[in-house]
Structure formats: C-alpha cells, structure tokens
C-alpha cells in the first residue's frame, strides 16, 4: 500500500483497449495521472504520446525504469503478457492486466509467483465485474431472488476481427480467448460455481480467406459446459458479427429467470409507420462498457492507495484461461474436456 496525492500510471500497448485505459488515466481517474505510454511501434508510441501529452517509449525496460510510474496497465498482445507482468512486478509496479491473462497455465503460475514475490497489486482486466448491470445481477442471484441457478446462456460477439496476431490460435487462444474470456469469467462471477467440463464446436464460416494461412482459425463457436452444483450452460461466440457488439447473459433459476444486457443502445427508439419500431444496435464494447472500464481503472488506484483487495484477481484470470484452453482442445479434438 502506498500513500500519494497523485499516482503515476503508464500503459503498455496502445491498441484498442490500451487507448481506452490511457485516455481514462489522462483525465478521468481521481488520484492518478497518465505519465507515460509504451508501444513497440516507435511511430505509434510517438503519435499517442503527442495526443495525450505524455512521455512515449518503444523500449519496455526504459519504460519500466521511469521513476514517475507507480502502476502500469498491460494491454499488449496476449502472447506478451507473461513476460511483461513478470517484468513489471520485478520493477515494483502495481499492475492492471487486460484479458486474456496469458497463453498457458504454466505462464499463469510464473506470473502469480512473480506478483507474490514482489508483493505488488494485481488487478485482472475483466471489466464486466465493474459494470453496474452485472454487479446488480450478481447481487440479485446472491439474494436468491430467482432461486438456485440451473442454466446459464452467455453470448459474446464482436463486430470486427481483432488484429492479425489474434487469428493464430497459438498466439491468442483463438476467438474463445480473445473475445469470450469475458464470458467464461462472468459465468463464474455471477454463479459462484466452477467449471467441471466443456464441449466446444467451432467453424470458420465468414473468413474463408484466412483458412490457408491459419487453418485452425474459427469465427463462430458454441461451448456447452457443466459446473459445480449442477449448473449447466452455453457460451455462443461470433467474431466478426457484422450486426454489432453483443454481450448478453440469461440465467434460469429454480424460481425465476434473469436477463442481463441488450443488443440495442439504451434510450434510443425510433417509431415510424413505414419502418415500425427501430432501435440502434450497440456498435462497440468501448461504448457499452465505458463506465465499467473507468471503474476498473479507479479500482486499481484504490488498491494501490488504500490497500483494498482486488475485486478481479490473477486467479480469476487463470480460471478463465483454464476453461478457454479446455474449450479449444475440445473444439480441435471433438470430445468433452474435463477441467
């Protein structure tokens, strides 16, 4: 736990999620200020540094040696997470790591050991845990309003393909890792149960041009799973899903049902005789979860300043990773995978 009037924060990786965090810390997080960014592309680093008026690095060692940094957000590609977390922990920086945690369970264990050895704060970047709707749904479930959860259906679909490196299952754990880590985590978060087995089916239905270079790429998948306390469910995935960003959950309980999320933009409904009732579709996770990302970033500073226990942990990241990797094995081998 540190005491300071203003904590310096840096962001590694200035892609889509990295920019969300960087812009938040540049002016939206009390008690914190963005002091530096780092990107392995020097031109990209310089561009973002100018935009946000902060120091720009393309060398990670130099970045982590910056004395203005108390905390770092790791938003680099998944395959780089393990080494970056270990380096940041060794440098004594508090860490917020974007999902997925890493590529393998062995890497996860190494990361956990480094975080424990150096005694640094670690917050796992599962923003749904900081979203008001998901928090309220969890409270409703814990009160028992719909009884005991029986069946969970989680939908996670993205409107556009992630960067090229993510098309390689061995560098990203596929779309189930890149897109649906949130689904695997929020099912645990909501129900309080643990995965016991998964069965997955996936297809490349929309990106046939990628098949030659990335033969194991899939853009559509359905995962069936079983959990402790006899909870069963499904996760359905698609990326790209051209109609928009889609993050919804349905939970059937012994005494009722709970729905979280919608594909329509909140508060925008148009009615005409010619077209009927029309609602605008959510176009991006940046819009849908903008406040959740800010809350997640504020939480990092709370943990650093006040010694608050992280609400989203490395262990949570590891559990989601475990389920994702089991689902990928099932998808490739065509059989049930126990967890």
C-alpha positions, -999 to 999 in steps of 0.1 A, spaced: 0 0 0 14 34 -10 3 69 1 5 96 -25 -16 126 -37 -13 115 -73 -1 82 -87 17 80 -120 3 54 -144 17 41 -176 1 19 -204 19 -7 -224 2 -13 -257 -17 14 -274 -42 -6 -294 -80 -6 -288 -81 -14 -251 -48 3 -243 -62 36 -256 -93 33 -235 -72 30 -204 -47 56 -214 -74 82 -221 -91 73 -188 -59 79 -168 -51 110 -188 -81 128 -172 -108 107 -158 -94 89 -128 -92 108 -95 -58 104 -77 -40 93 -108 -24 108 -139 -10 92 -171 27 99 -172 39 76 -200 29 51 -227 49 23 -244 44 6 -277 69 -15 -297 60 6 -328 80 38 -323 58 58 -347 26 46 -329 42 54 -295 52 89 -306 17 96 -320 -1 86 -289 24 103 -267 17 136 -286 -21 131 -284 -20 126 -246 9 149 -239 29 122 -221 63 105 -225 64 78 -252 86 47 -251 92 19 -275 115 0 -251 99 -18 -222 129 -17 -200 132 21 -203 95 25 -197 95 4 -165 126 24 -153 106 56 -155 106 70 -119 72 86 -124 54 53 -127 36 37 -97 14 15 -118 11 0 -153 -17 -12 -175 -7 -41 -197 -27 -40 -229 -2 -56 -253 -10 -87 -273 -18 -118 -252 15 -137 -261 34 -108 -244 15 -107 -212 35 -132 -191 69 -115 -197 55 -80 -192 38 -89 -160 69 -105 -146 90 -75 -156 65 -50 -141 63 -70 -109 101 -70 -106 101 -33 -111 77 -29 -82 48 -16 -102 11 -22 -95 -5 -40 -124 -38 -40 -143 -35 -67 -169 -60 -68 -198 -77 -101 -206 -68 -128 -215 -44 -133 -187 -18 -152 -209 -15 -181 -232 -8 -211 -209 -14 -223 -174 24 -226 -169 27 -189 -178 -1 -181 -153 18 -198 -125 50 -179 -133 31 -146 -132 14 -155 -99 48 -163 -84 63 -130 -96 34 -110 -82 36 -127 -49 74 -125 -47 74 -87 -53 42 -80 -33 26 -58 -60 -11 -51 -66 -25 -71 -95 -60 -64 -110 -73 -86 -137 -89 -67 -166 -124 -82 -165 -145 -51 -169 -178 -68 -166 -171 -73 -129 -172 -35 -127 -203 -29 -148 -234 -18 -129 -257 -43 -146 -235 -73 -139 -229 -62 -103 -266 -58 -97 -274 -92 -113 -248 -109 -91 -265 -92 -60 -299 -105 -72 -285 -140 -76 -268 -139 -42 -301 -128 -25 -318 -159 -41 -344 -139 -59 -346 -164 -88 -336 -194 -66 -307 -216 -74 -291 -211 -108 -298 -240 -132 -289 -229 -167 -267 -201 -179 -266 -188 -215 -239 -163 -223 -235 -145 -256 -203 -128 -266 -199 -115 -301 -177 -88 -316 -184 -67 -347 -149 -68 -362 -119 -90 -363 -91 -83 -338 -55 -77 -350 -38 -102 -372 -18 -119 -344 -51 -129 -328 -60 -150 -359 -33 -175 -348 -48 -198 -322 -13 -204 -308 -7 -167 -302 -41 -158 -288 -60 -190 -278 -84 -182 -306 -116 -161 -305 -127 -180 -274 -97 -165 -257 -97 -131 -274 -134 -124 -273 -150 -148 -249 -127 -148 -219 -152 -123 -205 -180 -148 -209 -160 -176 -192 -152 -153 -163 -186 -136 -158 -204 -170 -156 -181 -178 -126 -186 -143 -113 -224 -145 -114 -229 -180 -103 -200 -186 -79 -196 -220 -94 -165 -236 -110 -162 -253 -144 -160 -291 -144 -162 -299 -181 -166 -283 -215 -176 -294 -250 -170 -270 -279 -177 -268 -316 -163 -241 -339 -163 -232 -376 -147 -207 -399 -179 -195 -415 -172 -160 -426 -134 -157 -430 -126 -184 -455 -97 -163 -469 -78 -169 -436 -81 -207 -438 -49 -213 -458 -26 -193 -435 -45 -200 -403 -61 -235 -407 -73 -237 -371 -89 -202 -371 -126 -202 -363 -150 -172 -363 -181 -190 -348 -182 -213 -318 -206 -228 -293 -194 -241 -259 -215 -263 -237 -203 -266 -201 -211 -282 -167 -202 -266 -134 -203 -274 -97 -237 -275 -80 -252 -290 -112 -252 -257 -132 -251 -263 -169 -249 -237 -198 -237 -225 -231 -214 -197 -244 -220 -187 -280 -194 -168 -299 -190 -150 -332 -163 -126 -344 -169 -109 -367 -206 -104 -360 -215 -77 -386 -246 -65 -368 -228 -51 -338 -214 -58 -304 -234 -83 -284 -229 -91 -247 -259 -107 -230 -265 -133 -203 -296 -153 -194 -298 -173 -161 -327 -196 -154 -331 -204 -117 -354 -227 -97 -378 -198 -91 -373 -174 -120 -351 -161 -147 -326 -132 -150 -316 -113 -182 -285 -91 -184 -277 -68 -214 -293 -59 -247 -282 -55 -283 -299 -21 -285 -284 12 -275 -301 23 -243 -328 50 -246 -328 53 -284 -360 40 -300 -375 53 -333 -411 46 -344 -424 53 -379 -453 39 -398 -430 29 -427 -403 12 -407 -421 3 -374 -402 4 -342 -364 6 -347 -337 6 -321 -300 14 -326 -277 -16 -321 -247 -14 -297 -217 -8 -320 -187 -12 -297 -176 -25 -263 -160 9 -259 -195 24 -257 -213 -3 -238 -187 -7 -211 -171 28 -210 -181 34 -174 -170 -1 -164 -135 5 -178 -133 37 -158 -145 19 -127 -119 -8 -133 -92 19 -136 -104 37 -104 -102 3 -86 -65 -1 -95 -58 32 -77 -80 22 -47 -60 -10 -44 -27 9 -46 -37 38 -23 -59 22 3 -48 -15 3 -82 -26 -10 -82 -63 -21 -86 -66 -59 -121 -75 -70 -107 -92 -101 -77 -113 -95 -49 -132 -112 -66 -164 -100 -98 -153 -118 -78 -148 -150 -62 -183 -145 -96 -199 -141 -110 -183 -173 -78 -193 -191 -82 -229 -179 -117 -230 -193 -108 -214 -226 -79 -238 -232 -101 -268 -224 -127 -255 -249 -101 -251 -276 -89 -286 -270 -125 -299 -272 -131 -279 -304 -100 -293 -321 -104 -329 -309 -142 -332 -309 -146 -345 -274 -156 -335 -239 -127 -320 -219 -127 -323 -181 -114 -294 -160 
